Amino acid sequence: MTKTPKSPEQLRVGSLIETIQQHPTKVLQAERQLYGMKWFDYRFMSPHDANMLFARTYQEIFRRKFAAEVDSQSVENVSGIHLCTIATNARERSHLVAARQRADEFGITYPVYIEAAFDFALRRGNKRKKFPRPNQLHGNDASADLFVEYVTGRWREHVIAGLARVEHPSYLIENYRKIPAQDDFRRFILEHVQEVSMPLHRAIQIFSYDRKQVPAEIFRSVVTEEVFERALAIADSDLRDGPVAEITTTSSNSTERWPTCFGMHYTHDPSSKECSSCPQRQGCKKLGDVVLSEASKQCGVDDPAGDYNKRMDRKRQQRCRAKKRAQTDDSGSGTRPHNDVQVFS
């Protein structure tokens, strides 16, 4: 019998239920602050999806660097990390999430962050021995300031070159719902246009007419009325005289407007500035209660994230005891005397 495919909402809820069982409270709570810091395309992505994207990006860059610096013939046999290991190994998963959250603190895309981190490491030592693991991407305490300067410098070059393009459908004008991330994006566009001294008519053409991400009216706030009207007239003229753009429709589902922290329970704090200003806080609280209830049933504890470290300790103790029993059994079987008595006659 064929199973009915799960809806995006069901998949996201299932991901949240799994996520709050796999991490301690402190790690989950960090997602609330990171929501307003991370690159825009990641702000509506579930923590699980963000982790997987970060891991796959790391694998891709690891292989590319390995091919260039070590051996292009055996590149298919290396990856740096394994997705299956991340799913089953708590320590590897913890390292990956910590690395991803550090990247989110920079507010830049994962490819730029990981590429810069690899290049920074490879410049400072033996190439074969210095390929950084996820938990080593940020360098060490001694090189922390240099690392920050290097990574932010690379990102600035990327942005100025116009390569920092946002693709998520939640930033389309038609999907605007006064969500904080959407307002942050509009401010980013205004600042970017001013920083690179982009001609205003060009900014209107790109961000309002071509990409349909911000209304042309928002540019009125950064110039005089006369300058704005002239730029708008030029953009409109170019639009009429240029080729007719192909009209495309974008599919949308409710989860595309769920912030990273939405419905995770442990991220919800009505007194925080993030939650108090969020128009989705009521839905977040309601879903968070459902997610906690189901996760608690699966875990057998009322506080899955709060109990996480204790559960991990219990599992480690169980593994240690099982290992000792196996060693004892092996030792005993090796010294047990042979019984030469004939049992069957």
Secondary structure by P-SEA (a helix, b strand, c coil): cccccccaaaaaaaaaaaaaacccaaaaaaccccccccccccccccaaaaaaaaaaaaaaaaaaaaaacccccccccccccccccccccaaaaaaaaaaaaaaaaacccaaaaaaaaaaaaaacccccccccccccccccccaaaaaaaaaaaaaaaaaaaccccccccccccccccccaaaaaaaaaaaaaaaaacccaaaaaaaccccccccccccccccccaaaaaaaaaaaaaaaaaccccbbbbbbbcccccccccccccccccccccccccccaaaaaaaaaaaaaaaaaaaacccccccaaaaaaaaaaaaaaaaaaaaaaaaaaaaccccccccccc
